[in-house]
Amino acid sequence: MPNTMLIFLYGQDSYRAREKLNKIIENYKKIHKSGLNLKFYDGKSLDFQDFKDETQQTSMFKEKKLAILKNVFSNQKFKEEFLKEGKKFIVSKDLILFYEEGEIPVKDKLAIFLKKNGKSQEFKPLGGEKLKNWLKKEFKKYNTEITSLGLEKLISFVGPDLWRMSNEIAKLVNYKREKGKQSKVEIEDIELLVKAEIESDIFKTIDAIALKNKKKALSLIHQHLERGDFPLYLLTMITFQFRNLLLMKSLESKEQFYGNYSYGRATNRLGIHPYVVKKATEQARKFSLEELKKIYHKLFEIDLGIKTGRINPQTALDLFIAEI
């Protein structure tokens, strides 16, 4: 990679992208204390010539400039004009940072140019172990820990939305402190304080899958996507619920599952809320053990495919519904 002053931060995980942006600004201010050469630009309506003229002006204190451009990818005219003179910016002594929240088309010419000639970092929604590790670190900042079951529950309720997750963590920590408790955050704390807005709809989706009603399952999935739910979040919730179904079916197949008494028993053994146990029991009876094993294995393969970049989460959701 050339020695360049172009920086490109982008991705669906705006929380970590914003953290990185703030860190760059903080480090810049430590060196260039006047702050007079730190400029923010709204890329949606930015005129390229105005931007070029301003960035090429000599700095009053001979400081390195930091120009931050947000939302420039919706400004086609700016992109085209910037690319025509892109080589001039590569060798600039000033820092030019492009910040874009959300997905960027793979074939976008400006994105290709910045990735090739600048320092780029994509922020994908966290999932699996990466999300768990992030959560543990966040709790550690408050000198607080969370149980492994509590961790699973918090993820199933909130998913990869780190903005909401950071608020929920602060809420849980404050609750523990107000109660004078130094113990770890437990499942009970999460069920008391954190609202699982999506959970009941996921049950409906699982029901549709169980009835082999792919049309309804896809419709429910796309309703979530249309209102802004992350595809990776939906996959996390679906995986979590099918894991519960597989656990309940395994108990049943081992003749350890008897009537209403087993709800409390399963709750204690599996660390699952009684309502979830009841719902999982009802849904598990609509599948054979082999069907559940195949579905869970399929979800594992999808998770691996997403982590290795072979498939994007939304496509994975559609394929999952189509193939079961």
RORO-165142 format. One record per residue (C-alpha): residue number from 1; residue in one letter; chain; x, y, z. Coordinates in Angstrom, 1 decimal, m for minus. Example, Ala and Ser with C-alpha at 12.3 -4.5 7.8 and 13.67 -1.06 7.14 Angstrom:
BEGIN
+-----+------+------+--------+--------+--------+
| pos | code | unit |      X |      Y |      Z |
+-----+------+------+--------+--------+--------+
|   1 |    a |    A |   12.3 |   m4.5 |    7.8 |
|   2 |    s |    A |   13.7 |   m1.1 |    7.1 |
+-----+------+------+--------+--------+--------+
END
This chain:
BEGIN
+-----+------+------+--------+--------+--------+
| pos | code | unit |      X |      Y |      Z |
+-----+------+------+--------+--------+--------+
|   1 |    m |    A |    0.0 |    0.0 |    0.0 |
|   2 |    p |    A |    1.4 |    3.5 |   m0.9 |
|   3 |    n |    A |    2.2 |    5.9 |    1.8 |
|   4 |    t |    A |   m1.1 |    7.8 |    1.6 |
|   5 |    m |    A |   m3.2 |   10.2 |    3.6 |
|   6 |    l |    A |   m6.5 |    8.8 |    2.5 |
|   7 |    i |    A |   m8.6 |    7.0 |    5.1 |
|   8 |    f |    A |  m11.8 |    5.1 |    4.4 |
|   9 |    l |    A |  m14.1 |    3.9 |    7.3 |
|  10 |    y |    A |  m17.3 |    2.2 |    6.4 |
|  11 |    g |    A |  m19.8 |   m0.5 |    7.2 |
|  12 |    q |    A |  m23.1 |   m1.5 |    8.9 |
|  13 |    d |    A |  m21.7 |   m1.4 |   12.4 |
|  14 |    s |    A |  m21.8 |    2.4 |   12.8 |
|  15 |    y |    A |  m21.0 |    2.1 |   16.6 |
|  16 |    r |    A |  m17.5 |    0.7 |   16.1 |
|  17 |    a |    A |  m17.0 |    2.9 |   13.0 |
|  18 |    r |    A |  m17.9 |    6.0 |   15.0 |
|  19 |    e |    A |  m15.5 |    4.9 |   17.8 |
|  20 |    k |    A |  m12.7 |    4.6 |   15.3 |
|  21 |    l |    A |  m13.5 |    8.0 |   13.8 |
|  22 |    n |    A |  m13.5 |    9.6 |   17.2 |
|  23 |    k |    A |  m10.2 |    8.0 |   18.0 |
|  24 |    i |    A |   m8.6 |    9.4 |   14.9 |
|  25 |    i |    A |  m10.0 |   12.9 |   15.7 |
|  26 |    e |    A |   m8.8 |   12.6 |   19.3 |
|  27 |    n |    A |   m5.2 |   11.6 |   18.2 |
|  28 |    y |    A |   m5.2 |   14.5 |   15.6 |
|  29 |    k |    A |   m6.2 |   17.0 |   18.3 |
|  30 |    k |    A |   m3.4 |   15.9 |   20.6 |
|  31 |    i |    A |   m0.8 |   16.8 |   17.9 |
|  32 |    h |    A |   m2.6 |   19.8 |   16.3 |
|  33 |    k |    A |   m4.0 |   21.5 |   19.3 |
|  34 |    s |    A |   m5.5 |   24.6 |   17.6 |
|  35 |    g |    A |   m8.2 |   22.5 |   15.9 |
|  36 |    l |    A |   m8.5 |   25.1 |   13.2 |
|  37 |    n |    A |   m7.6 |   22.7 |   10.5 |
|  38 |    l |    A |  m10.1 |   20.0 |   11.4 |
|  39 |    k |    A |  m13.0 |   20.3 |    9.0 |
|  40 |    f |    A |  m16.3 |   18.3 |    8.6 |
|  41 |    y |    A |  m18.1 |   18.1 |    5.3 |
|  42 |    d |    A |  m21.6 |   16.8 |    4.5 |
|  43 |    g |    A |  m21.0 |   14.9 |    1.3 |
|  44 |    k |    A |  m24.6 |   14.8 |    0.2 |
|  45 |    s |    A |  m24.5 |   18.3 |   m1.1 |
|  46 |    l |    A |  m20.8 |   19.0 |   m1.3 |
|  47 |    d |    A |  m19.4 |   20.7 |   m4.4 |
|  48 |    f |    A |  m16.1 |   19.2 |   m5.4 |
|  49 |    q |    A |  m14.5 |   22.5 |   m6.5 |
|  50 |    d |    A |  m15.3 |   24.1 |   m3.2 |
|  51 |    f |    A |  m13.8 |   21.1 |   m1.4 |
|  52 |    k |    A |  m10.7 |   21.1 |   m3.5 |
|  53 |    d |    A |  m10.1 |   24.9 |   m3.1 |
|  54 |    e |    A |  m10.5 |   24.7 |    0.7 |
|  55 |    t |    A |   m8.2 |   21.7 |    1.1 |
|  56 |    q |    A |   m5.5 |   23.2 |   m1.1 |
|  57 |    q |    A |   m5.3 |   26.4 |    0.9 |
|  58 |    t |    A |   m2.2 |   26.8 |    2.9 |
|  59 |    s |    A |   m2.7 |   26.2 |    6.6 |
|  60 |    m |    A |   m2.4 |   29.2 |    8.9 |
|  61 |    f |    A |   m0.1 |   27.4 |   11.3 |
|  62 |    k |    A |    1.4 |   25.0 |    8.8 |
|  63 |    e |    A |   m0.5 |   22.2 |   10.5 |
|  64 |    k |    A |   m1.6 |   19.1 |    8.8 |
|  65 |    k |    A |   m5.3 |   19.3 |    7.9 |
|  66 |    l |    A |   m7.9 |   16.6 |    8.6 |
|  67 |    a |    A |  m10.9 |   16.8 |    6.3 |
|  68 |    i |    A |  m13.8 |   14.4 |    7.2 |
|  69 |    l |    A |  m16.3 |   13.7 |    4.5 |
|  70 |    k |    A |  m19.6 |   12.0 |    5.6 |
|  71 |    n |    A |  m22.3 |   10.5 |    3.3 |
|  72 |    v |    A |  m20.4 |   11.3 |    0.1 |
|  73 |    f |    A |  m21.3 |    8.1 |   m1.7 |
|  74 |    s |    A |  m24.8 |    9.5 |   m2.5 |
|  75 |    n |    A |  m23.2 |   12.4 |   m4.3 |
|  76 |    q |    A |  m22.5 |   11.0 |   m7.8 |
|  77 |    k |    A |  m21.2 |   14.2 |   m9.2 |
|  78 |    f |    A |  m18.7 |   14.7 |   m6.4 |
|  79 |    k |    A |  m17.5 |   11.1 |   m6.7 |
|  80 |    e |    A |  m16.9 |   11.4 |  m10.5 |
|  81 |    e |    A |  m14.9 |   14.7 |  m10.1 |
|  82 |    f |    A |  m12.9 |   13.4 |   m7.2 |
|  83 |    l |    A |  m11.9 |   10.3 |   m9.1 |
|  84 |    k |    A |  m10.7 |   12.4 |  m12.0 |
|  85 |    e |    A |   m8.2 |   14.1 |   m9.7 |
|  86 |    g |    A |   m7.7 |   11.3 |   m7.2 |
|  87 |    k |    A |   m4.0 |   10.9 |   m7.7 |
|  88 |    k |    A |   m3.4 |   14.5 |   m6.4 |
|  89 |    f |    A |   m5.1 |   13.5 |   m3.1 |
|  90 |    i |    A |   m3.0 |   10.4 |   m2.8 |
|  91 |    v |    A |    0.2 |   12.4 |   m2.4 |
|  92 |    s |    A |   m1.3 |   15.1 |   m0.3 |
|  93 |    k |    A |    0.3 |   15.8 |    3.1 |
|  94 |    d |    A |   m3.1 |   16.4 |    4.6 |
|  95 |    l |    A |   m5.5 |   13.7 |    5.9 |
|  96 |    i |    A |   m8.7 |   13.1 |    4.0 |
|  97 |    l |    A |  m11.1 |   10.7 |    5.7 |
|  98 |    f |    A |  m14.2 |    9.3 |    4.0 |
|  99 |    y |    A |  m16.8 |    8.0 |    6.5 |
| 100 |    e |    A |  m19.8 |    6.1 |    5.3 |
| 101 |    e |    A |  m22.3 |    4.1 |    7.4 |
| 102 |    g |    A |  m24.0 |    1.1 |    5.8 |
| 103 |    e |    A |  m23.0 |   m1.2 |    3.0 |
| 104 |    i |    A |  m21.1 |    0.0 |    0.0 |
| 105 |    p |    A |  m21.7 |   m1.7 |   m3.4 |
| 106 |    v |    A |  m18.7 |   m3.9 |   m4.2 |
| 107 |    k |    A |  m18.2 |   m2.4 |   m7.6 |
| 108 |    d |    A |  m18.5 |    1.3 |   m6.5 |
| 109 |    k |    A |  m15.6 |    3.0 |   m8.2 |
| 110 |    l |    A |  m14.8 |    5.4 |   m5.4 |
| 111 |    a |    A |  m14.8 |    2.6 |   m2.9 |
| 112 |    i |    A |  m12.4 |    0.6 |   m5.1 |
| 113 |    f |    A |  m10.1 |    3.6 |   m5.4 |
| 114 |    l |    A |  m10.0 |    4.3 |   m1.7 |
| 115 |    k |    A |   m9.4 |    0.6 |   m0.8 |
| 116 |    k |    A |   m6.6 |    0.5 |   m3.3 |
| 117 |    n |    A |   m4.9 |    3.8 |   m2.5 |
| 118 |    g |    A |   m5.9 |    4.5 |    1.1 |
| 119 |    k |    A |   m6.1 |    2.9 |    4.5 |
| 120 |    s |    A |   m9.6 |    1.3 |    4.6 |
| 121 |    q |    A |  m11.4 |   m0.5 |    7.4 |
| 122 |    e |    A |  m14.8 |   m2.1 |    7.1 |
| 123 |    f |    A |  m17.0 |   m2.5 |   10.2 |
| 124 |    k |    A |  m19.3 |   m5.5 |    9.8 |
| 125 |    p |    A |  m21.9 |   m6.4 |   12.5 |
| 126 |    l |    A |  m20.3 |   m8.6 |   15.1 |
| 127 |    g |    A |  m21.6 |  m12.1 |   15.7 |
| 128 |    g |    A |  m20.6 |  m15.3 |   17.4 |
| 129 |    e |    A |  m17.5 |  m15.2 |   19.5 |
| 130 |    k |    A |  m16.5 |  m11.8 |   18.3 |
| 131 |    l |    A |  m19.7 |  m10.3 |   19.7 |
| 132 |    k |    A |  m19.3 |  m12.2 |   23.0 |
| 133 |    n |    A |  m15.7 |  m11.0 |   23.4 |
| 134 |    w |    A |  m16.8 |   m7.4 |   22.7 |
| 135 |    l |    A |  m19.5 |   m7.7 |   25.4 |
| 136 |    k |    A |  m17.1 |   m9.1 |   27.9 |
| 137 |    k |    A |  m14.7 |   m6.1 |   27.3 |
| 138 |    e |    A |  m17.5 |   m3.6 |   27.6 |
| 139 |    f |    A |  m18.6 |   m5.1 |   31.0 |
| 140 |    k |    A |  m15.0 |   m5.1 |   32.1 |
| 141 |    k |    A |  m14.8 |   m1.3 |   31.5 |
| 142 |    y |    A |  m17.4 |   m1.0 |   34.3 |
| 143 |    n |    A |  m15.5 |   m3.6 |   36.5 |
| 144 |    t |    A |  m18.4 |   m5.9 |   36.0 |
| 145 |    e |    A |  m18.8 |   m9.4 |   34.7 |
| 146 |    i |    A |  m21.7 |  m11.4 |   33.1 |
| 147 |    t |    A |  m22.4 |  m15.1 |   33.3 |
| 148 |    s |    A |  m22.1 |  m17.2 |   30.2 |
| 149 |    l |    A |  m25.8 |  m17.9 |   30.2 |
| 150 |    g |    A |  m26.5 |  m14.2 |   30.7 |
| 151 |    l |    A |  m24.3 |  m13.4 |   27.8 |
| 152 |    e |    A |  m26.3 |  m15.7 |   25.5 |
| 153 |    k |    A |  m29.5 |  m14.2 |   26.7 |
| 154 |    l |    A |  m28.4 |  m10.6 |   26.2 |
| 155 |    i |    A |  m27.3 |  m11.4 |   22.6 |
| 156 |    s |    A |  m30.6 |  m13.2 |   21.9 |
| 157 |    f |    A |  m32.5 |  m10.1 |   23.1 |
| 158 |    v |    A |  m30.5 |   m7.4 |   21.5 |
| 159 |    g |    A |  m28.4 |   m8.9 |   18.7 |
| 160 |    p |    A |  m25.5 |   m7.0 |   17.0 |
| 161 |    d |    A |  m27.0 |   m3.5 |   17.5 |
| 162 |    l |    A |  m24.0 |   m2.1 |   19.6 |
| 163 |    w |    A |  m25.7 |    1.3 |   20.1 |
| 164 |    r |    A |  m28.6 |   m0.4 |   21.9 |
| 165 |    m |    A |  m26.2 |   m3.0 |   23.5 |
| 166 |    s |    A |  m24.0 |   m0.3 |   25.1 |
| 167 |    n |    A |  m27.2 |    1.3 |   26.6 |
| 168 |    e |    A |  m28.4 |   m2.0 |   27.9 |
| 169 |    i |    A |  m25.0 |   m2.7 |   29.5 |
| 170 |    a |    A |  m25.0 |    0.6 |   31.3 |
| 171 |    k |    A |  m28.5 |   m0.1 |   32.5 |
| 172 |    l |    A |  m27.6 |   m3.5 |   33.8 |
| 173 |    v |    A |  m24.4 |   m2.2 |   35.5 |
| 174 |    n |    A |  m26.3 |    0.7 |   37.2 |
| 175 |    y |    A |  m29.0 |   m1.7 |   38.4 |
| 176 |    k |    A |  m26.4 |   m3.9 |   40.1 |
| 177 |    r |    A |  m24.7 |   m1.0 |   41.7 |
| 178 |    e |    A |  m27.9 |    0.5 |   43.0 |
| 179 |    k |    A |  m28.8 |   m2.8 |   44.5 |
| 180 |    g |    A |  m25.4 |   m2.9 |   46.1 |
| 181 |    k |    A |  m24.6 |   m6.2 |   44.4 |
| 182 |    q |    A |  m21.1 |   m7.0 |   43.3 |
| 183 |    s |    A |  m22.1 |  m10.3 |   41.7 |
| 184 |    k |    A |  m22.1 |  m11.0 |   38.0 |
| 185 |    v |    A |  m25.0 |  m10.0 |   35.7 |
| 186 |    e |    A |  m27.4 |  m12.9 |   35.5 |
| 187 |    i |    A |  m30.2 |  m14.1 |   33.2 |
| 188 |    e |    A |  m32.7 |  m12.8 |   35.7 |
| 189 |    d |    A |  m31.3 |   m9.3 |   35.5 |
| 190 |    i |    A |  m31.6 |   m9.3 |   31.7 |
| 191 |    e |    A |  m35.1 |  m10.7 |   31.7 |
| 192 |    l |    A |  m36.1 |   m8.0 |   34.2 |
| 193 |    l |    A |  m34.5 |   m5.0 |   32.4 |
| 194 |    v |    A |  m34.0 |   m5.8 |   28.8 |
| 195 |    k |    A |  m36.8 |   m5.9 |   26.3 |
| 196 |    a |    A |  m36.7 |   m8.6 |   23.5 |
| 197 |    e |    A |  m38.7 |   m6.6 |   21.0 |
| 198 |    i |    A |  m38.2 |   m9.2 |   18.2 |
| 199 |    e |    A |  m38.7 |  m12.5 |   20.1 |
| 200 |    s |    A |  m42.4 |  m13.1 |   19.6 |
| 201 |    d |    A |  m42.1 |  m12.5 |   15.8 |
| 202 |    i |    A |  m39.2 |  m15.0 |   15.6 |
| 203 |    f |    A |  m41.6 |  m17.6 |   17.2 |
| 204 |    k |    A |  m44.0 |  m16.8 |   14.3 |
| 205 |    t |    A |  m41.2 |  m17.3 |   11.8 |
| 206 |    i |    A |  m40.2 |  m20.7 |   13.3 |
| 207 |    d |    A |  m43.9 |  m21.7 |   13.3 |
| 208 |    a |    A |  m44.1 |  m20.9 |    9.5 |
| 209 |    i |    A |  m40.9 |  m22.9 |    8.9 |
| 210 |    a |    A |  m42.3 |  m25.9 |   10.9 |
| 211 |    l |    A |  m45.5 |  m25.8 |    8.8 |
| 212 |    k |    A |  m43.2 |  m25.7 |    5.7 |
| 213 |    n |    A |  m44.9 |  m22.4 |    4.8 |
| 214 |    k |    A |  m41.9 |  m20.8 |    3.1 |
| 215 |    k |    A |  m43.9 |  m18.0 |    1.6 |
| 216 |    k |    A |  m45.0 |  m16.8 |    5.1 |
| 217 |    a |    A |  m41.6 |  m17.3 |    6.6 |
| 218 |    l |    A |  m39.9 |  m15.2 |    3.9 |
| 219 |    s |    A |  m42.6 |  m12.6 |    4.3 |
| 220 |    l |    A |  m42.0 |  m12.4 |    8.1 |
| 221 |    i |    A |  m38.2 |  m12.2 |    7.5 |
| 222 |    h |    A |  m38.6 |   m9.3 |    5.0 |
| 223 |    q |    A |  m40.9 |   m7.4 |    7.4 |
| 224 |    h |    A |  m38.0 |   m7.4 |    9.8 |
| 225 |    l |    A |  m35.6 |   m6.2 |    7.2 |
| 226 |    e |    A |  m37.9 |   m3.4 |    6.0 |
| 227 |    r |    A |  m38.1 |   m2.0 |    9.5 |
| 228 |    g |    A |  m34.3 |   m1.9 |    9.8 |
| 229 |    d |    A |  m33.5 |   m5.1 |   11.7 |
| 230 |    f |    A |  m30.0 |   m6.5 |   10.9 |
| 231 |    p |    A |  m30.0 |   m9.7 |    8.9 |
| 232 |    l |    A |  m27.2 |  m11.0 |   11.2 |
| 233 |    y |    A |  m29.4 |  m10.3 |   14.2 |
| 234 |    l |    A |  m32.3 |  m12.3 |   12.7 |
| 235 |    l |    A |  m30.0 |  m15.2 |   12.0 |
| 236 |    t |    A |  m28.7 |  m15.0 |   15.6 |
| 237 |    m |    A |  m32.3 |  m15.1 |   16.9 |
| 238 |    i |    A |  m33.3 |  m18.0 |   14.6 |
| 239 |    t |    A |  m30.2 |  m20.0 |   15.5 |
| 240 |    f |    A |  m30.8 |  m19.4 |   19.2 |
| 241 |    q |    A |  m34.4 |  m20.6 |   18.9 |
| 242 |    f |    A |  m33.5 |  m23.7 |   16.9 |
| 243 |    r |    A |  m30.8 |  m24.5 |   19.4 |
| 244 |    n |    A |  m33.5 |  m24.5 |   22.1 |
| 245 |    l |    A |  m35.7 |  m26.7 |   19.9 |
| 246 |    l |    A |  m32.9 |  m29.2 |   19.5 |
| 247 |    l |    A |  m32.2 |  m29.3 |   23.2 |
| 248 |    m |    A |  m35.8 |  m29.9 |   24.0 |
| 249 |    k |    A |  m36.2 |  m32.6 |   21.4 |
| 250 |    s |    A |  m33.1 |  m34.3 |   22.7 |
| 251 |    l |    A |  m34.5 |  m34.3 |   26.2 |
| 252 |    e |    A |  m37.8 |  m35.7 |   24.9 |
| 253 |    s |    A |  m36.0 |  m38.5 |   22.9 |
| 254 |    k |    A |  m34.1 |  m39.5 |   26.1 |
| 255 |    e |    A |  m37.4 |  m39.9 |   27.9 |
| 256 |    q |    A |  m36.5 |  m37.2 |   30.3 |
| 257 |    f |    A |  m39.4 |  m35.0 |   29.3 |
| 258 |    y |    A |  m42.8 |  m35.6 |   31.1 |
| 259 |    g |    A |  m45.7 |  m33.2 |   31.1 |
| 260 |    n |    A |  m45.9 |  m29.8 |   32.8 |
| 261 |    y |    A |  m43.4 |  m30.8 |   35.4 |
| 262 |    s |    A |  m40.6 |  m30.9 |   32.8 |
| 263 |    y |    A |  m41.0 |  m27.1 |   32.1 |
| 264 |    g |    A |  m39.4 |  m26.2 |   35.4 |
| 265 |    r |    A |  m36.9 |  m29.0 |   35.1 |
| 266 |    a |    A |  m35.9 |  m27.9 |   31.6 |
| 267 |    t |    A |  m35.7 |  m24.3 |   32.8 |
| 268 |    n |    A |  m33.2 |  m25.3 |   35.5 |
| 269 |    r |    A |  m31.2 |  m27.6 |   33.3 |
| 270 |    l |    A |  m30.9 |  m25.5 |   30.2 |
| 271 |    g |    A |  m31.0 |  m22.0 |   31.7 |
| 272 |    i |    A |  m33.9 |  m21.0 |   29.5 |
| 273 |    h |    A |  m36.8 |  m18.8 |   30.5 |
| 274 |    p |    A |  m40.0 |  m20.8 |   31.3 |
| 275 |    y |    A |  m42.0 |  m19.1 |   28.5 |
| 276 |    v |    A |  m39.2 |  m19.9 |   26.0 |
| 277 |    v |    A |  m39.2 |  m23.5 |   27.3 |
| 278 |    k |    A |  m43.0 |  m23.8 |   26.8 |
| 279 |    k |    A |  m42.8 |  m22.3 |   23.3 |
| 280 |    a |    A |  m39.8 |  m24.4 |   22.3 |
| 281 |    t |    A |  m41.5 |  m27.6 |   23.5 |
| 282 |    e |    A |  m44.6 |  m26.9 |   21.4 |
| 283 |    q |    A |  m42.5 |  m26.1 |   18.3 |
| 284 |    a |    A |  m40.0 |  m29.0 |   18.8 |
| 285 |    r |    A |  m42.9 |  m31.4 |   18.5 |
| 286 |    k |    A |  m43.5 |  m30.2 |   14.9 |
| 287 |    f |    A |  m40.0 |  m31.5 |   13.9 |
| 288 |    s |    A |  m38.2 |  m34.8 |   14.0 |
| 289 |    l |    A |  m34.9 |  m34.9 |   15.8 |
| 290 |    e |    A |  m33.1 |  m35.5 |   12.5 |
| 291 |    e |    A |  m34.8 |  m32.5 |   10.9 |
| 292 |    l |    A |  m33.7 |  m30.3 |   13.8 |
| 293 |    k |    A |  m30.1 |  m31.6 |   13.6 |
| 294 |    k |    A |  m30.0 |  m30.9 |    9.8 |
| 295 |    i |    A |  m31.4 |  m27.4 |   10.3 |
| 296 |    y |    A |  m29.0 |  m26.6 |   13.1 |
| 297 |    h |    A |  m26.1 |  m27.9 |   11.0 |
| 298 |    k |    A |  m27.3 |  m25.7 |    8.1 |
| 299 |    l |    A |  m27.3 |  m22.6 |   10.4 |
| 300 |    f |    A |  m23.8 |  m23.5 |   11.5 |
| 301 |    e |    A |  m22.6 |  m23.6 |    7.8 |
| 302 |    i |    A |  m24.4 |  m20.3 |    7.1 |
| 303 |    d |    A |  m22.6 |  m18.7 |   10.1 |
| 304 |    l |    A |  m19.3 |  m20.0 |    8.9 |
| 305 |    g |    A |  m20.0 |  m18.7 |    5.4 |
| 306 |    i |    A |  m20.8 |  m15.2 |    6.7 |
| 307 |    k |    A |  m17.7 |  m15.1 |    8.9 |
| 308 |    t |    A |  m15.5 |  m16.1 |    5.9 |
| 309 |    g |    A |  m17.1 |  m13.6 |    3.6 |
| 310 |    r |    A |  m18.5 |  m16.3 |    1.2 |
| 311 |    i |    A |  m22.1 |  m15.1 |    1.6 |
| 312 |    n |    A |  m23.8 |  m11.9 |    2.9 |
| 313 |    p |    A |  m26.3 |  m12.3 |    5.7 |
| 314 |    q |    A |  m29.4 |  m11.3 |    3.8 |
| 315 |    t |    A |  m28.8 |  m13.7 |    1.0 |
| 316 |    a |    A |  m28.1 |  m16.4 |    3.6 |
| 317 |    l |    A |  m31.5 |  m15.8 |    5.2 |
| 318 |    d |    A |  m33.3 |  m16.2 |    1.9 |
| 319 |    l |    A |  m31.3 |  m19.4 |    1.1 |
| 320 |    f |    A |  m31.9 |  m20.8 |    4.5 |
| 321 |    i |    A |  m35.7 |  m20.5 |    4.2 |
| 322 |    a |    A |  m35.6 |  m21.8 |    0.6 |
| 323 |    e |    A |  m33.6 |  m24.9 |    1.4 |
| 324 |    i |    A |  m35.3 |  m26.2 |    4.5 |
+-----+------+------+--------+--------+--------+
END
